[in-house]
Amino acid sequence: MNRNHLERCMDSQQALSADGESPFVSLEAEIPEVLYQGLKAFIGSNPAWDQYQVMSSALAQFLFQNGCSERAVTERYLDDLFSRSQA
């Protein structure tokens, strides 16, 4: 997937969000088998997490650590950093 495809998806999602729709976006990604196995093992041993929370947390961490200054991203990153470590 190239950047133009992602931007078209984001533009169409913003149009839906303006109409009062949910602010969530469905994401499909191919990942290496080793990452899938690690995800499966992590979720199996941490019942407070599910695949959606793990992916959302990982994406927030990546964006935050690479300079994203959106408040919602920062809040998600910090919330997961401190809240999940206590669980």
TORVEX-625233 format. One record per atom (N, C-alpha, C, O, CB): residue in three letters; atom name; x negated, y, z negated. Coordinates in nm, 3 decimals. Glycine has a CB too. Layout:
N
+------+------+---------+---------+---------+
! mise ! sedo !       x !       y !       z !
+------+------+---------+---------+---------+
!  Ala !   CA !       X !       Y !       Z !
...
+------+------+---------+---------+---------+
//
This chain:
87
+------+------+---------+---------+---------+
! mise ! sedo !       x !       y !       z !
+------+------+---------+---------+---------+
!  Met !    N !  -0.085 !  -0.116 !   0.000 !
!  Met !   CA !   0.000 !   0.000 !   0.000 !
!  Met !    C !  -0.090 !   0.123 !   0.000 !
!  Met !    O !  -0.185 !   0.131 !  -0.078 !
!  Met !   CB !   0.097 !   0.000 !  -0.122 !
!  Asn !    N !  -0.060 !   0.217 !   0.086 !
!  Asn !   CA !  -0.140 !   0.338 !   0.090 !
!  Asn !    C !  -0.071 !   0.451 !   0.014 !
!  Asn !    O !   0.044 !   0.439 !  -0.027 !
!  Asn !   CB !  -0.167 !   0.380 !   0.235 !
!  Arg !    N !  -0.144 !   0.560 !  -0.003 !
!  Arg !   CA !  -0.093 !   0.673 !  -0.080 !
!  Arg !    C !   0.035 !   0.731 !  -0.021 !
!  Arg !    O !   0.125 !   0.770 !  -0.095 !
!  Arg !   CB !  -0.199 !   0.782 !  -0.089 !
!  Asn !    N !   0.044 !   0.737 !   0.113 !
!  Asn !   CA !   0.164 !   0.792 !   0.176 !
!  Asn !    C !   0.287 !   0.710 !   0.143 !
!  Asn !    O !   0.395 !   0.765 !   0.119 !
!  Asn !   CB !   0.146 !   0.799 !   0.327 !
!  His !    N !   0.272 !   0.578 !   0.140 !
!  His !   CA !   0.385 !   0.492 !   0.104 !
!  His !    C !   0.429 !   0.519 !  -0.040 !
!  His !    O !   0.548 !   0.528 !  -0.068 !
!  His !   CB !   0.348 !   0.343 !   0.121 !
!  Leu !    N !   0.332 !   0.531 !  -0.131 !
!  Leu !   CA !   0.363 !   0.558 !  -0.271 !
!  Leu !    C !   0.433 !   0.693 !  -0.285 !
!  Leu !    O !   0.530 !   0.705 !  -0.361 !
!  Leu !   CB !   0.234 !   0.556 !  -0.356 !
!  Glu !    N !   0.385 !   0.795 !  -0.213 !
!  Glu !   CA !   0.449 !   0.927 !  -0.221 !
!  Glu !    C !   0.591 !   0.924 !  -0.168 !
!  Glu !    O !   0.678 !   0.991 !  -0.223 !
!  Glu !   CB !   0.366 !   1.029 !  -0.144 !
!  Arg !    N !   0.617 !   0.849 !  -0.062 !
!  Arg !   CA !   0.754 !   0.837 !  -0.010 !
!  Arg !    C !   0.843 !   0.771 !  -0.113 !
!  Arg !    O !   0.958 !   0.811 !  -0.132 !
!  Arg !   CB !   0.756 !   0.757 !   0.121 !
!  Cys !    N !   0.791 !   0.669 !  -0.181 !
!  Cys !   CA !   0.869 !   0.602 !  -0.285 !
!  Cys !    C !   0.899 !   0.698 !  -0.400 !
!  Cys !    O !   1.010 !   0.700 !  -0.451 !
!  Cys !   CB !   0.794 !   0.478 !  -0.338 !
!  Met !    N !   0.800 !   0.776 !  -0.439 !
!  Met !   CA !   0.818 !   0.871 !  -0.549 !
!  Met !    C !   0.918 !   0.980 !  -0.511 !
!  Met !    O !   1.000 !   1.018 !  -0.594 !
!  Met !   CB !   0.684 !   0.933 !  -0.589 !
!  Asp !    N !   0.912 !   1.030 !  -0.387 !
!  Asp !   CA !   1.006 !   1.133 !  -0.343 !
!  Asp !    C !   1.149 !   1.081 !  -0.345 !
!  Asp !    O !   1.240 !   1.153 !  -0.388 !
!  Asp !   CB !   0.971 !   1.182 !  -0.203 !
!  Ser !    N !   1.170 !   0.959 !  -0.300 !
!  Ser !   CA !   1.306 !   0.904 !  -0.301 !
!  Ser !    C !   1.352 !   0.877 !  -0.443 !
!  Ser !    O !   1.471 !   0.891 !  -0.473 !
!  Ser !   CB !   1.313 !   0.774 !  -0.218 !
!  Gln !    N !   1.260 !   0.839 !  -0.533 !
!  Gln !   CA !   1.297 !   0.816 !  -0.673 !
!  Gln !    C !   1.333 !   0.947 !  -0.741 !
!  Gln !    O !   1.426 !   0.949 !  -0.822 !
!  Gln !   CB !   1.182 !   0.747 !  -0.748 !
!  Gln !    N !   1.263 !   1.056 !  -0.710 !
!  Gln !   CA !   1.294 !   1.185 !  -0.771 !
!  Gln !    C !   1.432 !   1.232 !  -0.728 !
!  Gln !    O !   1.502 !   1.296 !  -0.807 !
!  Gln !   CB !   1.188 !   1.289 !  -0.733 !
!  Ala !    N !   1.470 !   1.202 !  -0.606 !
!  Ala !   CA !   1.604 !   1.239 !  -0.561 !
!  Ala !    C !   1.709 !   1.164 !  -0.641 !
!  Ala !    O !   1.813 !   1.220 !  -0.677 !
!  Ala !   CB !   1.621 !   1.209 !  -0.410 !
!  Leu !    N !   1.684 !   1.038 !  -0.671 !
!  Leu !   CA !   1.777 !   0.960 !  -0.752 !
!  Leu !    C !   1.781 !   1.011 !  -0.895 !
!  Leu !    O !   1.888 !   1.018 !  -0.955 !
!  Leu !   CB !   1.740 !   0.813 !  -0.750 !
!  Ser !    N !   1.668 !   1.047 !  -0.951 !
!  Ser !   CA !   1.661 !   1.094 !  -1.089 !
!  Ser !    C !   1.736 !   1.225 !  -1.106 !
!  Ser !    O !   1.793 !   1.250 !  -1.213 !
!  Ser !   CB !   1.517 !   1.111 !  -1.133 !
!  Ala !    N !   1.737 !   1.307 !  -1.005 !
!  Ala !   CA !   1.807 !   1.435 !  -1.013 !
!  Ala !    C !   1.958 !   1.415 !  -1.028 !
!  Ala !    O !   2.027 !   1.502 !  -1.081 !
!  Ala !   CB !   1.777 !   1.519 !  -0.889 !
!  Asp !    N !   2.008 !   1.301 !  -0.983 !
!  Asp !   CA !   2.151 !   1.273 !  -0.992 !
!  Asp !    C !   2.189 !   1.208 !  -1.123 !
!  Asp !    O !   2.303 !   1.162 !  -1.138 !
!  Asp !   CB !   2.193 !   1.184 !  -0.878 !
!  Gly !    N !   2.097 !   1.202 !  -1.220 !
!  Gly !   CA !   2.129 !   1.145 !  -1.349 !
!  Gly !    C !   2.096 !   0.998 !  -1.361 !
!  Gly !    O !   2.135 !   0.934 !  -1.459 !
!  Gly !   CB !   2.272 !   1.165 !  -1.378 !
!  Glu !    N !   2.027 !   0.943 !  -1.265 !
!  Glu !   CA !   1.988 !   0.802 !  -1.270 !
!  Glu !    C !   1.878 !   0.782 !  -1.374 !
!  Glu !    O !   1.823 !   0.878 !  -1.426 !
!  Glu !   CB !   1.940 !   0.754 !  -1.132 !
!  Ser !    N !   1.849 !   0.657 !  -1.403 !
!  Ser !   CA !   1.744 !   0.620 !  -1.498 !
!  Ser !    C !   1.608 !   0.669 !  -1.450 !
!  Ser !    O !   1.581 !   0.666 !  -1.330 !
!  Ser !   CB !   1.742 !   0.468 !  -1.520 !
!  Pro !    N !   1.520 !   0.713 !  -1.543 !
!  Pro !   CA !   1.389 !   0.762 !  -1.503 !
!  Pro !    C !   1.288 !   0.648 !  -1.482 !
!  Pro !    O !   1.168 !   0.675 !  -1.478 !
!  Pro !   CB !   1.336 !   0.858 !  -1.606 !
!  Phe !    N !   1.332 !   0.524 !  -1.469 !
!  Phe !   CA !   1.243 !   0.411 !  -1.451 !
!  Phe !    C !   1.228 !   0.378 !  -1.304 !
!  Phe !    O !   1.319 !   0.398 !  -1.224 !
!  Phe !   CB !   1.295 !   0.289 !  -1.528 !
!  Val !    N !   1.112 !   0.326 !  -1.269 !
!  Val !   CA !   1.081 !   0.286 !  -1.133 !
!  Val !    C !   1.045 !   0.139 !  -1.135 !
!  Val !    O !   0.967 !   0.095 !  -1.220 !
!  Val !   CB !   0.967 !   0.371 !  -1.072 !
!  Ser !    N !   1.099 !   0.062 !  -1.043 !
!  Ser !   CA !   1.063 !  -0.078 !  -1.032 !
!  Ser !    C !   0.930 !  -0.087 !  -0.957 !
!  Ser !    O !   0.909 !  -0.017 !  -0.858 !
!  Ser !   CB !   1.174 !  -0.160 !  -0.960 !
!  Leu !    N !   0.842 !  -0.174 !  -1.006 !
!  Leu !   CA !   0.709 !  -0.186 !  -0.948 !
!  Leu !    C !   0.677 !  -0.332 !  -0.922 !
!  Leu !    O !   0.699 !  -0.417 !  -1.008 !
!  Leu !   CB !   0.602 !  -0.122 !  -1.040 !
!  Glu !    N !   0.626 !  -0.360 !  -0.805 !
!  Glu !   CA !   0.585 !  -0.495 !  -0.771 !
!  Glu !    C !   0.437 !  -0.489 !  -0.736 !
!  Glu !    O !   0.395 !  -0.405 !  -0.657 !
!  Glu !   CB !   0.670 !  -0.554 !  -0.653 !
!  Ala !    N !   0.358 !  -0.578 !  -0.795 !
!  Ala !   CA !   0.215 !  -0.578 !  -0.769 !
!  Ala !    C !   0.160 !  -0.719 !  -0.765 !
!  Ala !    O !   0.207 !  -0.808 !  -0.837 !
!  Ala !   CB !   0.142 !  -0.496 !  -0.875 !
!  Glu !    N !   0.062 !  -0.739 !  -0.681 !
!  Glu !   CA !  -0.010 !  -0.865 !  -0.678 !
!  Glu !    C !  -0.132 !  -0.850 !  -0.766 !
!  Glu !    O !  -0.207 !  -0.753 !  -0.754 !
!  Glu !   CB !  -0.049 !  -0.906 !  -0.532 !
!  Ile !    N !  -0.152 !  -0.947 !  -0.854 !
!  Ile !   CA !  -0.268 !  -0.943 !  -0.944 !
!  Ile !    C !  -0.343 !  -1.076 !  -0.933 !
!  Ile !    O !  -0.284 !  -1.178 !  -0.899 !
!  Ile !   CB !  -0.225 !  -0.915 !  -1.092 !
!  Pro !    N !  -0.472 !  -1.074 !  -0.962 !
!  Pro !   CA !  -0.548 !  -1.199 !  -0.959 !
!  Pro !    C !  -0.493 !  -1.299 !  -1.061 !
!  Pro !    O !  -0.439 !  -1.261 !  -1.164 !
!  Pro !   CB !  -0.697 !  -1.173 !  -0.987 !
!  Glu !    N !  -0.508 !  -1.426 !  -1.029 !
!  Glu !   CA !  -0.458 !  -1.534 !  -1.115 !
!  Glu !    C !  -0.512 !  -1.524 !  -1.257 !
!  Glu !    O !  -0.439 !  -1.549 !  -1.352 !
!  Glu !   CB !  -0.494 !  -1.668 !  -1.055 !
!  Val !    N !  -0.638 !  -1.488 !  -1.271 !
!  Val !   CA !  -0.699 !  -1.478 !  -1.404 !
!  Val !    C !  -0.629 !  -1.370 !  -1.489 !
!  Val !    O !  -0.613 !  -1.389 !  -1.610 !
!  Val !   CB !  -0.850 !  -1.446 !  -1.391 !
!  Leu !    N !  -0.588 !  -1.259 !  -1.428 !
!  Leu !   CA !  -0.515 !  -1.157 !  -1.502 !
!  Leu !    C !  -0.376 !  -1.206 !  -1.540 !
!  Leu !    O !  -0.327 !  -1.179 !  -1.650 !
!  Leu !   CB !  -0.503 !  -1.027 !  -1.419 !
!  Tyr !    N !  -0.312 !  -1.279 !  -1.450 !
!  Tyr !   CA !  -0.180 !  -1.335 !  -1.481 !
!  Tyr !    C !  -0.189 !  -1.432 !  -1.598 !
!  Tyr !    O !  -0.106 !  -1.427 !  -1.689 !
!  Tyr !   CB !  -0.123 !  -1.407 !  -1.357 !
!  Gln !    N !  -0.289 !  -1.518 !  -1.597 !
!  Gln !   CA !  -0.305 !  -1.613 !  -1.707 !
!  Gln !    C !  -0.332 !  -1.541 !  -1.839 !
!  Gln !    O !  -0.280 !  -1.580 !  -1.943 !
!  Gln !   CB !  -0.419 !  -1.711 !  -1.675 !
!  Gly !    N !  -0.414 !  -1.435 !  -1.834 !
!  Gly !   CA !  -0.440 !  -1.356 !  -1.954 !
!  Gly !    C !  -0.315 !  -1.288 !  -2.005 !
!  Gly !    O !  -0.291 !  -1.284 !  -2.126 !
!  Gly !   CB !  -0.548 !  -1.253 !  -1.926 !
!  Leu !    N !  -0.236 !  -1.233 !  -1.914 !
!  Leu !   CA !  -0.109 !  -1.169 !  -1.951 !
!  Leu !    C !  -0.015 !  -1.270 !  -2.015 !
!  Leu !    O !   0.046 !  -1.243 !  -2.119 !
!  Leu !   CB !  -0.043 !  -1.105 !  -1.828 !
!  Lys !    N !  -0.004 !  -1.386 !  -1.954 !
!  Lys !   CA !   0.083 !  -1.491 !  -2.004 !
!  Lys !    C !   0.040 !  -1.536 !  -2.144 !
!  Lys !    O !   0.124 !  -1.554 !  -2.233 !
!  Lys !   CB !   0.084 !  -1.611 !  -1.908 !
!  Ala !    N !  -0.090 !  -1.554 !  -2.164 !
!  Ala !   CA !  -0.142 !  -1.594 !  -2.295 !
!  Ala !    C !  -0.119 !  -1.485 !  -2.399 !
!  Ala !    O !  -0.082 !  -1.515 !  -2.513 !
!  Ala !   CB !  -0.291 !  -1.627 !  -2.286 !
!  Phe !    N !  -0.139 !  -1.359 !  -2.361 !
!  Phe !   CA !  -0.120 !  -1.249 !  -2.455 !
!  Phe !    C !   0.025 !  -1.240 !  -2.499 !
!  Phe !    O !   0.054 !  -1.228 !  -2.619 !
!  Phe !   CB !  -0.164 !  -1.117 !  -2.391 !
!  Ile !    N !   0.117 !  -1.245 !  -2.405 !
!  Ile !   CA !   0.259 !  -1.235 !  -2.437 !
!  Ile !    C !   0.303 !  -1.354 !  -2.522 !
!  Ile !    O !   0.386 !  -1.340 !  -2.612 !
!  Ile !   CB !   0.343 !  -1.227 !  -2.308 !
!  Gly !    N !   0.247 !  -1.471 !  -2.493 !
!  Gly !   CA !   0.280 !  -1.590 !  -2.571 !
!  Gly !    C !   0.237 !  -1.580 !  -2.716 !
!  Gly !    O !   0.303 !  -1.634 !  -2.805 !
!  Gly !   CB !   0.217 !  -1.712 !  -2.509 !
!  Ser !    N !   0.127 !  -1.510 !  -2.741 !
!  Ser !   CA !   0.078 !  -1.499 !  -2.879 !
!  Ser !    C !   0.117 !  -1.368 !  -2.947 !
!  Ser !    O !   0.085 !  -1.348 !  -3.064 !
!  Ser !   CB !  -0.073 !  -1.513 !  -2.880 !
!  Asn !    N !   0.185 !  -1.278 !  -2.875 !
!  Asn !   CA !   0.230 !  -1.150 !  -2.930 !
!  Asn !    C !   0.377 !  -1.128 !  -2.895 !
!  Asn !    O !   0.408 !  -1.060 !  -2.797 !
!  Asn !   CB !   0.143 !  -1.033 !  -2.876 !
!  Pro !    N !   0.468 !  -1.184 !  -2.974 !
!  Pro !   CA !   0.610 !  -1.178 !  -2.939 !
!  Pro !    C !   0.669 !  -1.037 !  -2.938 !
!  Pro !    O !   0.778 !  -1.017 !  -2.885 !
!  Pro !   CB !   0.687 !  -1.261 !  -3.035 !
!  Ala !    N !   0.601 !  -0.939 !  -2.995 !
!  Ala !   CA !   0.652 !  -0.801 !  -2.992 !
!  Ala !    C !   0.635 !  -0.737 !  -2.855 !
!  Ala !    O !   0.692 !  -0.631 !  -2.829 !
!  Ala !   CB !   0.581 !  -0.717 !  -3.098 !
!  Trp !    N !   0.557 !  -0.799 !  -2.767 !
!  Trp !   CA !   0.529 !  -0.745 !  -2.633 !
!  Trp !    C !   0.602 !  -0.828 !  -2.528 !
!  Trp !    O !   0.626 !  -0.947 !  -2.548 !
!  Trp !   CB !   0.377 !  -0.743 !  -2.605 !
!  Asp !    N !   0.638 !  -0.764 !  -2.418 !
!  Asp !   CA !   0.684 !  -0.836 !  -2.300 !
!  Asp !    C !   0.607 !  -0.783 !  -2.179 !
!  Asp !    O !   0.530 !  -0.688 !  -2.192 !
!  Asp !   CB !   0.840 !  -0.820 !  -2.280 !
!  Gln !    N !   0.627 !  -0.843 !  -2.063 !
!  Gln !   CA !   0.546 !  -0.806 !  -1.947 !
!  Gln !    C !   0.566 !  -0.660 !  -1.907 !
!  Gln !    O !   0.473 !  -0.597 !  -1.856 !
!  Gln !   CB !   0.581 !  -0.895 !  -1.829 !
!  Tyr !    N !   0.683 !  -0.606 !  -1.930 !
!  Tyr !   CA !   0.709 !  -0.468 !  -1.892 !
!  Tyr !    C !   0.636 !  -0.371 !  -1.984 !
!  Tyr !    O !   0.582 !  -0.271 !  -1.939 !
!  Tyr !   CB !   0.860 !  -0.440 !  -1.894 !
!  Gln !    N !   0.635 !  -0.401 !  -2.113 !
!  Gln !   CA !   0.563 !  -0.316 !  -2.208 !
!  Gln !    C !   0.414 !  -0.321 !  -2.184 !
!  Gln !    O !   0.346 !  -0.219 !  -2.193 !
!  Gln !   CB !   0.594 !  -0.358 !  -2.352 !
!  Val !    N !   0.361 !  -0.439 !  -2.154 !
!  Val !   CA !   0.218 !  -0.452 !  -2.129 !
!  Val !    C !   0.178 !  -0.371 !  -2.006 !
!  Val !    O !   0.081 !  -0.296 !  -2.010 !
!  Val !   CB !   0.179 !  -0.602 !  -2.110 !
!  Met !    N !   0.252 !  -0.385 !  -1.898 !
!  Met !   CA !   0.218 !  -0.313 !  -1.776 !
!  Met !    C !   0.233 !  -0.162 !  -1.794 !
!  Met !    O !   0.150 !  -0.085 !  -1.746 !
!  Met !   CB !   0.305 !  -0.360 !  -1.660 !
!  Ser !    N !   0.338 !  -0.120 !  -1.862 !
!  Ser !   CA !   0.358 !   0.023 !  -1.886 !
!  Ser !    C !   0.247 !   0.080 !  -1.974 !
!  Ser !    O !   0.197 !   0.189 !  -1.948 !
!  Ser !   CB !   0.494 !   0.046 !  -1.952 !
!  Ser !    N !   0.210 !   0.006 !  -2.076 !
!  Ser !   CA !   0.102 !   0.050 !  -2.164 !
!  Ser !    C !  -0.031 !   0.056 !  -2.090 !
!  Ser !    O !  -0.107 !   0.152 !  -2.107 !
!  Ser !   CB !   0.091 !  -0.044 !  -2.284 !
!  Ala !    N !  -0.059 !  -0.045 !  -2.010 !
!  Ala !   CA !  -0.184 !  -0.048 !  -1.934 !
!  Ala !    C !  -0.191 !   0.067 !  -1.834 !
!  Ala !    O !  -0.296 !   0.130 !  -1.818 !
!  Ala !   CB !  -0.199 !  -0.182 !  -1.860 !
!  Leu !    N !  -0.081 !   0.095 !  -1.769 !
!  Leu !   CA !  -0.078 !   0.205 !  -1.673 !
!  Leu !    C !  -0.095 !   0.339 !  -1.743 !
!  Leu !    O !  -0.167 !   0.426 !  -1.694 !
!  Leu !   CB !   0.053 !   0.203 !  -1.593 !
!  Ala !    N !  -0.029 !   0.357 !  -1.857 !
!  Ala !   CA !  -0.044 !   0.482 !  -1.933 !
!  Ala !    C !  -0.188 !   0.499 !  -1.979 !
!  Ala !    O !  -0.243 !   0.610 !  -1.972 !
!  Ala !   CB !   0.051 !   0.482 !  -2.055 !
!  Gln !    N !  -0.251 !   0.391 !  -2.024 !
!  Gln !   CA !  -0.391 !   0.399 !  -2.066 !
!  Gln !    C !  -0.480 !   0.437 !  -1.949 !
!  Gln !    O !  -0.567 !   0.524 !  -1.963 !
!  Gln !   CB !  -0.437 !   0.265 !  -2.127 !
!  Phe !    N !  -0.461 !   0.374 !  -1.835 !
!  Phe !   CA !  -0.542 !   0.405 !  -1.718 !
!  Phe !    C !  -0.526 !   0.551 !  -1.677 !
!  Phe !    O !  -0.625 !   0.621 !  -1.653 !
!  Phe !   CB !  -0.503 !   0.313 !  -1.601 !
!  Leu !    N !  -0.402 !   0.598 !  -1.668 !
!  Leu !   CA !  -0.377 !   0.736 !  -1.627 !
!  Leu !    C !  -0.436 !   0.835 !  -1.726 !
!  Leu !    O !  -0.500 !   0.932 !  -1.686 !
!  Leu !   CB !  -0.227 !   0.760 !  -1.611 !
!  Phe !    N !  -0.415 !   0.812 !  -1.855 !
!  Phe !   CA !  -0.467 !   0.902 !  -1.958 !
!  Phe !    C !  -0.619 !   0.909 !  -1.951 !
!  Phe !    O !  -0.677 !   1.017 !  -1.953 !
!  Phe !   CB !  -0.423 !   0.855 !  -2.098 !
!  Gln !    N !  -0.684 !   0.794 !  -1.943 !
!  Gln !   CA !  -0.830 !   0.790 !  -1.942 !
!  Gln !    C !  -0.891 !   0.844 !  -1.813 !
!  Gln !    O !  -1.011 !   0.871 !  -1.807 !
!  Gln !   CB !  -0.876 !   0.649 !  -1.965 !
!  Asn !    N !  -0.808 !   0.860 !  -1.711 !
!  Asn !   CA !  -0.858 !   0.915 !  -1.585 !
!  Asn !    C !  -0.807 !   1.055 !  -1.558 !
!  Asn !    O !  -0.802 !   1.100 !  -1.443 !
!  Asn !   CB !  -0.819 !   0.824 !  -1.470 !
!  Gly !    N !  -0.768 !   1.126 !  -1.665 !
!  Gly !   CA !  -0.741 !   1.268 !  -1.654 !
!  Gly !    C !  -0.597 !   1.311 !  -1.635 !
!  Gly !    O !  -0.573 !   1.430 !  -1.615 !
!  Gly !   CB !  -0.815 !   1.319 !  -1.546 !
!  Cys !    N !  -0.501 !   1.222 !  -1.640 !
!  Cys !   CA !  -0.361 !   1.263 !  -1.627 !
!  Cys !    C !  -0.323 !   1.345 !  -1.750 !
!  Cys !    O !  -0.348 !   1.303 !  -1.863 !
!  Cys !   CB !  -0.268 !   1.138 !  -1.611 !
!  Ser !    N !  -0.263 !   1.460 !  -1.727 !
!  Ser !   CA !  -0.228 !   1.548 !  -1.839 !
!  Ser !    C !  -0.078 !   1.557 !  -1.863 !
!  Ser !    O !  -0.032 !   1.645 !  -1.936 !
!  Ser !   CB !  -0.283 !   1.686 !  -1.813 !
!  Glu !    N !  -0.001 !   1.467 !  -1.804 !
!  Glu !   CA !   0.143 !   1.464 !  -1.827 !
!  Glu !    C !   0.171 !   1.428 !  -1.972 !
!  Glu !    O !   0.115 !   1.332 !  -2.024 !
!  Glu !   CB !   0.214 !   1.364 !  -1.731 !
!  Arg !    N !   0.255 !   1.505 !  -2.037 !
!  Arg !   CA !   0.284 !   1.483 !  -2.178 !
!  Arg !    C !   0.341 !   1.344 !  -2.206 !
!  Arg !    O !   0.303 !   1.280 !  -2.304 !
!  Arg !   CB !   0.382 !   1.588 !  -2.227 !
!  Ala !    N !   0.431 !   1.297 !  -2.121 !
!  Ala !   CA !   0.492 !   1.165 !  -2.141 !
!  Ala !    C !   0.388 !   1.054 !  -2.133 !
!  Ala !    O !   0.396 !   0.956 !  -2.208 !
!  Ala !   CB !   0.603 !   1.141 !  -2.037 !
!  Val !    N !   0.292 !   1.067 !  -2.045 !
!  Val !   CA !   0.185 !   0.967 !  -2.033 !
!  Val !    C !   0.101 !   0.967 !  -2.160 !
!  Val !    O !   0.070 !   0.861 !  -2.215 !
!  Val !   CB !   0.096 !   0.994 !  -1.908 !
!  Thr !    N !   0.064 !   1.086 !  -2.206 !
!  Thr !   CA !  -0.017 !   1.099 !  -2.328 !
!  Thr !    C !   0.058 !   1.042 !  -2.448 !
!  Thr !    O !  -0.001 !   0.970 !  -2.529 !
!  Thr !   CB !  -0.054 !   1.246 !  -2.353 !
!  Glu !    N !   0.186 !   1.072 !  -2.460 !
!  Glu !   CA !   0.266 !   1.021 !  -2.571 !
!  Glu !    C !   0.274 !   0.869 !  -2.567 !
!  Glu !    O !   0.262 !   0.803 !  -2.670 !
!  Glu !   CB !   0.406 !   1.082 !  -2.568 !
!  Arg !    N !   0.296 !   0.814 !  -2.449 !
!  Arg !   CA !   0.304 !   0.668 !  -2.436 !
!  Arg !    C !   0.172 !   0.603 !  -2.475 !
!  Arg !    O !   0.169 !   0.504 !  -2.549 !
!  Arg !   CB !   0.342 !   0.628 !  -2.291 !
!  Tyr !    N !   0.062 !   0.660 !  -2.426 !
!  Tyr !   CA !  -0.070 !   0.606 !  -2.457 !
!  Tyr !    C !  -0.096 !   0.609 !  -2.608 !
!  Tyr !    O !  -0.138 !   0.509 !  -2.666 !
!  Tyr !   CB !  -0.179 !   0.687 !  -2.383 !
!  Leu !    N !  -0.073 !   0.723 !  -2.671 !
!  Leu !   CA !  -0.100 !   0.735 !  -2.814 !
!  Leu !    C !  -0.005 !   0.651 !  -2.898 !
!  Leu !    O !  -0.046 !   0.593 !  -2.999 !
!  Leu !   CB !  -0.090 !   0.880 !  -2.857 !
!  Asp !    N !   0.121 !   0.644 !  -2.858 !
!  Asp !   CA !   0.219 !   0.562 !  -2.929 !
!  Asp !    C !   0.176 !   0.415 !  -2.926 !
!  Asp !    O !   0.179 !   0.348 !  -3.029 !
!  Asp !   CB !   0.359 !   0.578 !  -2.868 !
!  Asp !    N !   0.138 !   0.367 !  -2.811 !
!  Asp !   CA !   0.094 !   0.227 !  -2.801 !
!  Asp !    C !  -0.037 !   0.205 !  -2.875 !
!  Asp !    O !  -0.057 !   0.099 !  -2.934 !
!  Asp !   CB !   0.078 !   0.187 !  -2.654 !
!  Leu !    N !  -0.124 !   0.302 !  -2.871 !
!  Leu !   CA !  -0.253 !   0.288 !  -2.937 !
!  Leu !    C !  -0.238 !   0.270 !  -3.088 !
!  Leu !    O !  -0.305 !   0.186 !  -3.148 !
!  Leu !   CB !  -0.340 !   0.410 !  -2.908 !
!  Phe !    N !  -0.149 !   0.349 !  -3.148 !
!  Phe !   CA !  -0.135 !   0.345 !  -3.294 !
!  Phe !    C !  -0.022 !   0.254 !  -3.342 !
!  Phe !    O !  -0.038 !   0.185 !  -3.443 !
!  Phe !   CB !  -0.111 !   0.483 !  -3.347 !
!  Ser !    N !   0.091 !   0.251 !  -3.272 !
!  Ser !   CA !   0.205 !   0.170 !  -3.316 !
!  Ser !    C !   0.180 !   0.023 !  -3.297 !
!  Ser !    O !   0.206 !  -0.056 !  -3.389 !
!  Ser !   CB !   0.329 !   0.211 !  -3.242 !
!  Arg !    N !   0.133 !  -0.018 !  -3.183 !
!  Arg !   CA !   0.117 !  -0.160 !  -3.151 !
!  Arg !    C !   0.003 !  -0.224 !  -3.230 !
!  Arg !    O !   0.006 !  -0.344 !  -3.256 !
!  Arg !   CB !   0.092 !  -0.177 !  -3.002 !
!  Ser !    N !  -0.098 !  -0.144 !  -3.267 !
!  Ser !   CA !  -0.210 !  -0.203 !  -3.341 !
!  Ser !    C !  -0.169 !  -0.245 !  -3.482 !
!  Ser !    O !  -0.235 !  -0.329 !  -3.544 !
!  Ser !   CB !  -0.327 !  -0.103 !  -3.348 !
!  Gln !    N !  -0.060 !  -0.187 !  -3.534 !
!  Gln !   CA !  -0.012 !  -0.221 !  -3.667 !
!  Gln !    C !   0.081 !  -0.342 !  -3.664 !
!  Gln !    O !   0.099 !  -0.407 !  -3.767 !
!  Gln !   CB !   0.060 !  -0.103 !  -3.729 !
!  Ala !    N !   0.139 !  -0.373 !  -3.549 !
!  Ala !   CA !   0.236 !  -0.483 !  -3.539 !
!  Ala !    C !   0.171 !  -0.618 !  -3.549 !
!  Ala !    O !   0.239 !  -0.720 !  -3.542 !
!  Ala !   CB !   0.312 !  -0.474 !  -3.409 !
+------+------+---------+---------+---------+
//
